[in-house]
């Protein structure tokens, strides 16, 4: 009786939410208050795939959903990124029939790594893809080891793992579970030494001795080995090679594909989606051809015009230095003059005011590569202090806490306008400038 009441109420609230374009978590949260074990009572006709990790899980979820739908399968997915317990419950309850059964070939769930043990307390995914593990929102998540322990609580022995061979931290998740790996081989922009401040895998996760690297893609993502215990990059079933980064072309197991977001981390995430689709039974030739037509979500990456000036927005998660590092590397690959607008606010929902994470971001890489930097948001002055420490002159920086104050300042800047902004701030800032 409790389950039926929770199911019906969630469906009604989800329908209202779709009309108002709100309420992706609320229906599930309320339903869970009525029946806290409801997730374990939902049944499935197809396979359940969970996607988690510090960075890239929303984009990878969207890519895999796109592949499967284009291949003709019925797919249920929380594509909007509502990845906490309430959001997952809303997705499943609103998709289930009145018997609590989700009739679909595949159910793809983006899952917050910290909440994974709560989400999968009463049911289990068939497959778990982990994109990577980095320091992320330290005030909320703590050390990476905390997240690993929570994931181990979530991963049941029957779950098949799809893991990033380039990441020495997540590679060893649930070591007794069945697994396959995907991997990006060395490219022209890989490096022999780390080029970022943040490096979360300097020691071997097994024996705690020094971990050495054959090369780095970015941060601690690369090809690694431990002289002491033999821990090393595992043999991957799916290997990617970059053909032309400027064109966005690369191969996975010698099958050519393409991406419109031409960055190393996006190519690795795309490889993850391709690997997962193949593990679900699709032919790699079909999958790579489908991916050539996929465009990354506008909420994550968007190109547009502002008064005839080229502009670009890249989502950069607050309190996530690796996300910012990859956005900075992408900006540096654009050779034309640039004005960069960086928005830093207190952390959404929790309103944490911690800004120490700014000192883990490699802002020094932007020196000499931008015409101006506009510091925006509630923590604009904190950002300006960090940039000054990185070597930027006060003449280079413009500080405006409110987005509405930026528009007039742009007239005195030059080059392409590049926004680095958190998801919840993106529309507000862009609309204020247009």
N, C-alpha and C positions, 0 to 999 in steps of 0.2 A: 504493500500500500504506500509506504514512504517513497519507494522508488518511482512508482507511477505518478504520484503527486509532484515529485521533483522533476520528472521528465516532462510532464505537461506544462508546468509553470515555466521551466526553462525554454520550452518551445515558444510559448506566448511572449516571454520577455525578449527572446532572440528575434522574433518577428518584428516587435516594436523597435528593437535596436537597429535592425536593417533599414527600417523606414527613417529613423532619425540619424542613422550613420554613427550610432554610439552603442555602448553597452556590450563590448566583446567579452568582458570578464564578468560583469554583473550577473547575467543569468546563471552561469556556472557556479559563482560564489554562493548565490541564494540556494540553488539546488543542493549544493554540498552541505549547507546548514540543515536542510531537511533530511538528507541521507548522506552521511559522510563516507559511506562505502559504495556509493553509486557507480564509480568508475569500474569497480570490479564486477558489476552486474550487467554492463553493456557487453554485447557480443558482436562478433564481426564475421562477415562472409569472406573477407580477403585478408591480406597481410597488413600488419601495422609496422610502419617504419618511423622511428624517432630520430630527429636530427638535433644535435646539441653541440656545444663548444663555446669558446669565448667570443670568437669573431666569425662572421660569415654564415651563421646558421639560417637567417632569414632569406638571404640571397640563394643559398643552396637549396632550401626548401622550395622556393619558387621555381628554381631551375628543374628540380626533380619532378615537381607537380606538372610543369609545362611539358616535359619529356613524355610522361606517362599519359597525359591527356591527348597530346598530339599523336601518340601511338594507338589511341582508340580506347583507352581504359577509363573506367569510371573511378574518379579519385575524390576523396574527402581530405581537406587540408586546412590548417589554420594559417593561411598565407599572409594574413595581416600582422603576424608576429605576436599575437596574444599567447605567450608561451608559458605563463604561470598556471597554477592548478585550475583557477577559475576559467581562464581562456581555453584550456584544453577541454574542460568539462563542457563549456558552451559549444565548442565545435562538435563534440561527439553527441551530445544530447540533441542539438538542433538538426543533426544529420540522421539520427536514429529513427526507426519507425516506432509505432506505438507499443511494440513488444520489446523495445530497447535494443534493437538489432541494427547495426550500421551495414547497409547493403551497398558495398563498393568493392572494386577489385583491390584497391590500395587505400590505406589511411596513412597520411603523412603528417606527422606532428612535430612542429618545432617545439623544443622543450628547453626551458631555462635550466642550465646545468645545476644550479643550486637547489632548484625545486624538483629535480628529477626523482629524488627518493620519495617525495610526497606524491607526485603524479603517478608513479609506478608502484605504489604501495599495494594496491589491490588488483592490478593487472599488469601485463607485460607486453612490450613490443616484440615483434619477431626479429627485427633488425635495428641496430643502433649505429648511426653514423656520427662520429665525433670529428669535427673539422680541425680543432686545435685547442690548446689550453694555455692561456697567458694570465698575467696579473690583470685583473679587471674589477673595477669598483671595490677597491680594498676595504673601504669602510663598510661594505655590505658583505663581500665574499671572503675577505681575509686572504691568506696565502693560497697559492695554487693547490698545495697539498690538501687543504680543506675541501676544495671542489672535487679532487680525485676521490677522497673518502666518501663524499656524498654520492658520486657516480657509482662507486662500488656497491653502495647500498641499493641503488636503483637497478643495476644490471643483474638479472637473474641468469642462472647457468644455461638456459635454453636460448639466450639472445645471441644472434650472429652479429659480429662487430665488423664495421667498415672504418678503417683508421688511416690517418695521415702518416705515412712512413717518414716524412720529413720532420715530424714533431716528436722529439725524444720524450716529452712528458706524457702525451696521450697514447703513444705507441704501446705502452705496457698496461693499458687498462684491462682489468679482468683477464689476467694472463691465461687462464684455463678455458676461456670461451673460444668457440670457433671464430675465425677472423680472416679477412683479406685486407691488403694494404694498397693504397694508391700513392703515387710519388711523382714529383717533378724533378727531372734530371737537371744537371748543371746547365745554366744558360749564359748568354753573353753579359748579363748584368749581375750574375752571382758573384760573390766576393770570397777571398781567402780568409778575411778577417771580419769580425762583426763591425757593422757600420752604424749601429743604433745604440743608444744608451741602455735601453731595456734588454736584458738577457736573462731569462728565467731558467736556463738549463746549462749552467756552467759546470755542474757536477752530475755524475751518473746517477740516475734515480734508483739503481739497484745497490751499488756498493759505495756511493758517495765520494768516489775518487773523481779526479778531473776528467771532464768529457771533452774530447778533441773533435775537430770538425775538418772534413775534406773541403767543404765549402758552405757558405751561408746564402740563402735566398733573402731573408730579412730576419731581424731579431734572432731568435734561436731556431728558426725554421731552416733546415739544411740537410747535410749529410754528415753523420756523426759516428763516433766509435769510442769505446773505453778500453784503454790498454790493460787495465787491471782485471776486469771480469769478462770482457768480450761483448758487452752490450753494444749494439750497433744498429744502424739503419737496416730494417728488415727487408727481405726480398719482396718486392711489390708485384702484384698481379696486373696492376694497371699503371703504366708509365707514360708520362707526358713529356714532350719535347717542344720547346718554343721554336717555331719556324721564323716568324717575323713579329716582334712585339709591337712595332709601329702599326702594322696591319691587323694585329690581333689574331693572327693565325698560329695554330699549334696542332700537334698530333698526339693522340692517345692510342698507344699500341699500334702506331703507324697509320691510324685513321685520322684524316684531316678534319679539323673543325675550326670555328671562329667565334670571337667574342667582341661585343661593341665596347666593353669596358677593359681597356688594354693595360692590365696591371698583373703583376706576378701573383698577388694573393687571390685575384679573381680567377686567374687561370687554374690555380690549385683548387679553388672551390668548384669550378666547372668540372675539373677532373673528378672530384668527389661525387658530383651528381651523376656523371657518366658512369663511373664505377658502380654506384648503387643501382642505377637502372639496369646495368648488365647483370648484376647479381640477382636482380628480380626476374631475369629471364629474357631480357630484350637483347637483340643483336647489336653489337657495337657499331656496325656500319650504319644502321638505322638511327641509333642514338646520336652519333656524332653529326649526322646530316640534320637531324632535328635541331640540335643546339646551334647550328649556324644561323638560325632564324630567331633565336631568343634575344630579347633586349632586356637589360637589367632594369629593375623597377625605378621609376622616376624619383621615388622617395629615397633611393640609395645613391643614384647618380643621374644627373640631369643637365643637359646642355640647352641654352636658350639665349635670347638677346635682351639687352637692356639699353634702350636708346641707341640701337645699331652697334652697340659694343657686344662682343662675344662674352658669354657668361657661362659658368659651370658650377654646379653644386655637388659636393661629395659628402655623404654622411660620415661623420667622425664622432664616435661615441665619447661622451664626457666620461672622465675617470678611466679611460682605456687608452694608455699611451701607444700601444701597438697599432690601434686603429688610426690614430693621428700620424704615426710614423709612415704608414702606408699611403695615407693621403698626401703627405709631404713628398714622398718619393714620386708619387704620380704627378704632382704639380711640377716637380723638377724635371720631369720628362717632357714637359711642354716648354719649348724653347723661346716662345714669344714673350714680350713683357707682360707682367701680371701684377694686378692689385689683389691682395688676399684679404678677405673678411673672415675673421675667426670669432665664433660666438661661443662664449663660455659662461654658463649659468650654474646656479646651485643644482644639484642632482634632482631630476624630476621625481615626483612622488615622495621621496624621502627627505628632500630639501637639505641633504648633507652639504655643508659649506667647505669641505676639505678641498684644497687646491694643490696639495703636495704632488699629485700625479702629474701636474704640468712640468715638473722637474725630471720626469722620466721620459718626456717627449723630446725627440731630437730636432728641436726648432733651429739649432745651429745650421742644419742642412739648407735652410732657406736663405742664409746669408749670401748676398750677391745674385740671388735668383729671382727676387721680387722687387718691384718698384716701390710699393707701399704695403703696409699691413694695417688694417683697421681692426682694432680690438673692440669687441662688442659684447653686451650681456652684463648680467649682475656682477660677474667677476672680471670685468674688462681691465681694471687696474691691476689685479693679480696677474693677469696674462701679460700686461705691459711690463711688469717687474721681471717676469721670467724672460721675456724677449730682450729686455735691456741686458740681463745677465748673459744672454746668448750672443750679445754683441751688436744688437740693432740700435741705431741712433734714434734719438727722440724725433728727429726730422723725418725719419722713415715711418714712424708710428702715428696713427690717429686713434684717439680713444673716445668712443661714444658708447655709453652704456645702453641707450635705447635705440632699437633698430630705426625708428623714425628719424633719428638725427644723422643717419648715414648718407641719405640721398644727396644732400647738397655737397657733402665732402667728396663725393665721387667725381665731381666736376674738376677737381684739382689733382686727380690721379690719372694714371695712364695704363694702357694694356688691357688684356683680358681680365674680367672680374671673376674671381674664384672664391666660392663660399665653402668654408669648413664649418659645418654646423651639426648639432645634434638633431635627431629626428623630430623632436617635439618643437624645435625652434625654426625649422627650415622654412615652412610656408610663411610664418610671420615676418621673418627677416627678408626674404625674397620679395614679398608683396610690398613691404615698406620701402624697398629700394627702387622698385619698378616705376 
